[in-house]
Amino acid sequence: MPEADILPVRFHRKPDAEKRNAGVTGRKAIIQNRSECKEDIFTMLTLEEHEEELIREIEAYLDAQFPEDAELVRQRFNCLKNFGAAIAGFPSVRESRILRGNIRNEEKLIETLCGFIPSARLFHIPTRILAARSFFVAKAHAFSLLSMLVQDRQEFYEPVRRIIFSIVCTIMTEEVYISFLNDPSLSEKVKFRLAQDLIALWDCGTDFRSVQHLPALEALWSARDEAPPCFGTMDGASELFRISIDLGDDWQEFLVSQASDEETRWALEEFLFGLSYEEILEVRSRLKRFGVSAVGSNEVRSFLGHRPCYTAVIHTDPRAIYDFYVDRRETASFRKRSSAPGPKRTLEEIYLRYRIIRE
C-alpha cells in the first residue's frame, strides 16, 4: 500500500460511547479502588444478569421445541457455574505468603511475568490465573453451544454471538498485553506497569487500563469482522475506508502518526487483506506480471497457488478472529527470530503500544 493511502480521511462517526458498550465481557463499571477487587472476584467468574436472562429465554424456547437440548444447556451452564465457584476458592494472586522461607507476593509474580518468555511461563504463574483464563474459554464454548442450537432464531443468535465475540476480544487483549513484556523497546518501568495491570485484570476482572484500551481493540476487531477484504487493485484503500468509518478519532490520529512507518503499513495490510506479507507481495507481483488491474476474493487462491496461510475471518464464528490474530502473531514472531523482511509485530500490538506510550 503506498504511503499516501494509509493517510486517513475524516469520516462522520458515532461517538465511541454509542458504538461500544462500556465494560466488554460484562464489566459494567470501572473499579476505582483496588480494595474492591475481592467483591468483584466472584462477579468475574459468574454470569451477568443479561447473560442469565438470555439463557433463561433460550431454555424456555428449547423446552417447548427441543427438551433434550434444553437439558443439555442446563447441564453445561451448571458445570460452568461450578467451575467459576471452584476457581474463586483459590487465593488472590496478590496475597503475600511465606512458604518454607520463600516469599510469594505480587512483586515476585511481576518479576516472573517480566522474566520469562511467554512459552516458558506455564509452570511459573499461579493456578488462579490459568484457571480464570480457562473459565473464559469454557464460557465461550458454552455460548458456542447455544449459538449452534439457535442459529435459526436471530433474536437469540445475535446476542449470543456478541457475547462470544466479547470473550474472544478479552482473551486477545490479554495476549497483546503479555506480548509487551518481552518487547525490548519498552522500558522496565512500562513493563512493570503493564504486569501490574495484568495482575489486576486476573485478580479483579478489570483495571483502569484494560477498560480504557480493550474497547478500542474490540472496536478494531469488530470493524474487521464486519468488513471482509474485497482485494481489487490491492492498494487497500477500500478496506481501510470500511474499517475506519466506524472507529474513533484516536484511530485516525494513530494512522497519521504512523503514516511513514513501513512496519505499521505492512501490519495494516495483513490485517486488511487477511494475507501474509509474503502473500501480498506475491499477488501484487502476479498482477503486475500478467497485466491484471484487479483481483476478486475468489481469485486470490489461484493467484497464490494455495490456500492463504492465515485463518479467514468468518462473521458467523467469532473465534475465527482469534485464530487470525494468533496466525499473524506467530508469523511476526518467526520473522523477528529469523530477521526476515515484513512486520515483526501485529497491528494490534503496534496500535496498543501507541496508546500506552501516549498515557
C-alpha positions in Angstrom: 0.0 0.0 0.0 1.6 3.3 -1.0 2.3 5.6 1.9 -0.3 8.1 0.8 -3.1 5.5 1.0 -2.6 5.0 4.7 -3.4 8.6 5.5 -7.0 8.7 6.9 -10.0 10.5 5.5 -12.2 12.2 8.0 -15.5 10.4 8.5 -18.7 11.1 10.3 -18.8 8.7 13.2 -21.0 7.8 16.1 -19.4 8.7 19.5 -17.4 5.9 20.9 -19.7 5.6 23.9 -22.6 4.8 21.5 -20.6 2.3 19.4 -19.3 0.1 22.2 -20.9 -0.8 25.5 -18.7 0.1 28.4 -17.1 -2.9 30.1 -16.6 -5.6 27.4 -17.4 -9.2 28.6 -19.7 -7.9 31.3 -17.7 -5.4 33.3 -20.3 -2.7 33.8 -18.2 -0.4 35.9 -14.6 0.6 36.4 -13.2 -0.4 39.7 -11.9 2.9 41.2 -10.3 1.4 44.3 -8.5 -1.9 44.0 -9.6 -2.8 47.5 -12.9 -3.5 45.9 -11.4 -6.4 44.0 -12.4 -9.0 46.5 -16.0 -8.2 45.8 -15.5 -8.4 42.1 -13.7 -11.7 42.1 -17.0 -13.6 42.2 -18.5 -11.4 39.5 -15.7 -12.1 37.1 -16.3 -15.9 37.5 -20.1 -15.8 37.2 -22.6 -15.0 34.5 -24.0 -11.5 34.3 -27.7 -10.6 34.6 -28.2 -10.0 30.9 -26.5 -13.3 30.1 -28.6 -15.2 32.7 -31.7 -13.6 31.2 -30.8 -14.6 27.7 -30.0 -18.2 28.8 -33.4 -18.4 30.5 -35.2 -17.2 27.3 -33.3 -19.7 25.2 -34.0 -22.6 27.7 -37.8 -21.7 27.5 -37.7 -21.8 23.8 -35.8 -25.2 23.8 -38.1 -26.6 26.4 -41.0 -26.1 24.1 -39.3 -27.3 20.9 -36.3 -29.4 21.9 -36.4 -30.5 25.5 -33.3 -32.7 25.3 -31.3 -29.7 24.0 -32.7 -27.6 26.9 -31.4 -30.2 29.4 -28.0 -30.2 27.8 -27.8 -26.4 28.1 -28.7 -26.6 31.8 -26.0 -29.2 32.4 -23.4 -27.2 30.5 -24.0 -23.9 32.3 -24.3 -25.6 35.7 -20.8 -27.0 35.1 -19.6 -23.5 34.1 -21.0 -22.0 37.3 -19.4 -24.7 39.5 -16.1 -24.2 37.7 -16.3 -20.5 38.4 -17.1 -21.1 42.1 -14.1 -23.5 42.4 -11.7 -21.0 40.9 -12.9 -18.3 43.2 -11.8 -20.5 46.1 -8.1 -20.2 45.1 -6.2 -17.4 46.9 -5.8 -14.0 45.3 -2.6 -13.7 43.2 -1.8 -10.6 45.3 -1.8 -12.3 48.6 1.6 -12.4 50.3 2.7 -15.8 51.6 5.9 -17.2 53.1 6.3 -20.9 52.3 9.3 -22.6 53.9 11.2 -19.3 53.9 10.3 -18.3 50.3 8.2 -15.2 49.8 5.4 -15.3 47.3 3.7 -11.9 46.6 2.7 -9.6 43.9 6.2 -8.2 43.4 7.6 -11.7 42.9 4.8 -12.5 40.4 5.6 -9.4 38.4 9.3 -10.4 38.3 8.2 -13.8 37.0 6.0 -12.3 34.3 8.7 -10.0 33.1 11.5 -12.6 33.4 10.2 -15.5 31.2 9.3 -15.7 27.6 5.5 -16.5 27.1 6.1 -20.2 26.2 8.0 -20.7 29.5 5.6 -19.1 31.9 3.2 -22.0 32.3 4.6 -23.5 35.4 5.7 -20.2 36.9 2.3 -18.5 37.4 -0.4 -19.1 39.9 -3.2 -21.6 39.4 -5.8 -18.9 39.7 -4.5 -17.1 36.6 -4.5 -20.2 34.5 -7.9 -21.4 35.8 -9.5 -17.9 35.2 -8.4 -18.0 31.6 -9.8 -21.5 31.2 -13.1 -20.2 32.7 -13.4 -17.7 29.9 -12.6 -20.3 27.3 -15.2 -22.6 28.8 -17.7 -19.8 28.9 -17.1 -19.2 25.2 -17.6 -22.9 24.5 -20.9 -22.9 26.5 -22.2 -20.0 24.5 -21.0 -21.6 21.3 -23.2 -24.5 22.1 -26.1 -22.0 22.4 -25.2 -20.5 19.0 -25.5 -23.9 17.3 -28.9 -24.6 18.9 -30.4 -21.2 18.0 -28.8 -20.4 14.7 -32.2 -20.2 13.0 -33.5 -17.7 15.6 -31.9 -14.3 15.1 -33.4 -12.8 18.2 -31.2 -15.3 20.2 -28.3 -15.9 17.8 -27.1 -12.3 17.5 -26.9 -11.6 21.3 -25.1 -15.0 21.8 -22.6 -14.2 19.0 -21.9 -10.8 20.6 -21.1 -12.4 24.0 -18.7 -14.9 22.4 -17.1 -12.1 20.4 -16.5 -10.0 23.6 -15.0 -13.0 25.4 -12.6 -13.6 22.5 -11.6 -10.0 22.5 -10.9 -10.0 26.2 -8.6 -13.0 25.7 -6.8 -11.4 22.8 -6.3 -8.2 24.7 -4.7 -10.1 27.5 -2.3 -11.8 24.9 -1.4 -8.4 23.4 -0.6 -7.1 26.8 1.6 -10.1 27.5 3.5 -9.6 24.2 4.7 -6.3 25.6 6.5 -7.9 28.5 9.1 -9.2 26.0 9.4 -6.1 23.9 13.0 -4.8 24.3 12.0 -1.4 23.1 9.8 -0.7 26.1 11.3 0.5 29.4 11.3 -1.7 32.5 9.1 0.9 34.1 6.4 0.5 31.4 6.7 -3.3 31.6 6.3 -3.2 35.3 3.1 -1.2 35.0 1.8 -3.5 32.4 2.5 -6.5 34.6 0.6 -4.8 37.4 -2.3 -4.2 35.1 -2.4 -7.8 34.1 -2.4 -9.0 37.7 -5.3 -6.6 38.4 -7.2 -7.9 35.4 -6.6 -11.5 36.5 -7.4 -10.8 40.2 -10.4 -8.5 39.8 -11.6 -8.9 36.3 -10.9 -5.3 35.3 -8.5 -2.5 35.8 -8.3 1.1 34.6 -6.0 0.5 31.6 -7.8 -2.6 30.4 -11.1 -0.8 30.5 -9.5 2.1 28.6 -7.8 0.0 25.9 -10.0 -3.1 25.5 -12.9 -1.2 23.9 -10.5 0.3 21.3 -9.2 -3.1 20.3 -12.6 -4.6 20.3 -13.8 -1.8 18.0 -10.9 -2.6 15.7 -11.6 -6.3 15.6 -15.4 -5.7 15.3 -14.8 -3.4 12.3 -12.6 -6.1 10.7 -15.1 -8.8 11.4 -17.8 -6.7 9.6 -15.6 -5.8 6.6 -14.1 -8.7 4.7 -11.5 -7.8 2.1 -12.5 -7.1 -1.4 -8.9 -7.0 -2.7 -9.4 -5.2 -6.1 -6.3 -3.3 -7.0 -4.6 -4.4 -3.8 -3.9 -0.9 -2.7 -6.1 -1.3 0.4 -8.0 1.9 0.1 -11.5 0.5 0.2 -10.7 -1.9 3.0 -9.2 0.9 5.1 -12.2 3.1 4.4 -14.6 0.5 5.5 -13.0 -0.3 8.9 -12.1 3.3 9.6 -15.6 4.7 9.2 -16.8 3.1 12.5 -13.6 3.9 14.5 -12.9 7.0 16.6 -10.5 9.9 16.2 -7.9 8.0 18.1 -7.6 5.6 15.2 -7.3 8.4 12.7 -4.5 10.0 14.8 -2.7 6.7 15.0 -2.8 6.3 11.2 -1.5 9.8 10.7 1.3 9.4 13.3 2.4 6.1 11.7 2.0 7.1 8.0 5.7 6.9 7.3 6.4 3.7 9.3 6.8 0.7 7.0 6.2 -1.9 9.7 2.8 -0.4 10.5 1.9 -0.2 6.9 2.8 -3.9 6.4 1.0 -5.0 9.5 -2.1 -2.9 8.5 -2.1 -4.6 5.0 -2.0 -8.0 6.6 -4.9 -7.0 8.9 -7.0 -5.6 6.0 -6.4 -8.3 3.4 -6.2 -11.4 5.6 -3.0 -12.4 3.8 0.6 -12.6 5.0 3.2 -10.0 3.9 4.8 -12.6 1.7 1.4 -13.5 0.0 0.6 -9.9 -0.6 3.9 -9.4 -2.4 3.2 -12.5 -4.5 -0.3 -11.4 -5.5 0.9 -7.9 -6.4 3.8 -9.4 -8.4 1.4 -11.6 -10.4 -1.0 -8.7 -11.0 1.9 -6.7 -12.5 3.4 -9.6 -14.4 0.2 -10.6 -16.2 -1.1 -7.0 -16.6 -4.2 -7.6 -14.4 -5.7 -4.5 -12.9 -7.7 -6.1 -10.1 -8.3 -9.4 -8.4 -11.5 -10.7 -6.7 -11.7 -12.6 -3.5 -12.4 -15.8 -5.3 -9.3 -15.4 -7.4 -6.8 -14.9 -4.7 -6.2 -18.6 -4.1 -5.5 -19.2 -7.8 -3.1 -16.3 -7.8 -1.2 -17.8 -4.8 -1.5 -21.4 -6.0 -2.6 -22.4 -2.4 -4.9 -21.5 0.4 -3.9 -18.3 2.2 -1.9 -19.2 5.3 -3.9 -17.0 7.7 -7.3 -18.2 9.0 -10.2 -16.5 7.3 -12.3 -14.2 9.5 -15.8 -15.6 9.4 -18.5 -13.4 10.8 -20.6 -16.4 11.9 -17.8 -17.8 14.0 -16.4 -15.2 16.4 -13.5 -17.5 17.3 -12.0 -17.0 13.8 -10.8 -13.5 14.7 -8.7 -15.0 17.5 -7.2 -17.6 15.1 -6.5 -14.8 12.7 -4.7 -12.8 15.4 -2.6 -15.8 16.5 -1.6 -16.7 13.0 -0.3 -13.2 12.4 1.4 -13.0 15.8 3.3 -16.3 15.3 4.3 -15.4 11.8 5.6 -12.0 13.0 7.5 -13.7 15.8 9.2 -16.0 13.2 10.2 -13.1 11.1 11.7 -11.4 14.2 13.7 -14.5 15.1 14.9 -15.2 11.5 15.4 -11.5 10.6 13.1 -12.0 7.6 11.5 -9.0 5.9 8.0 -8.0 6.8 6.2 -6.9 10.0 7.7 -8.1 13.3 4.6 -7.2 15.3 0.9 -7.4 14.7 -1.2 -4.3 14.0 -2.9 -4.8 17.4 0.5 -4.7 19.2 1.6 -1.6 17.3 -1.8 0.2 17.9 -1.9 -0.6 21.7 1.8 0.4 22.1 0.9 3.7 20.5 -2.0 4.2 23.0 0.1 3.2 26.1 3.0 5.4 25.3 0.6 8.4 25.0 -0.6 7.9 28.5 
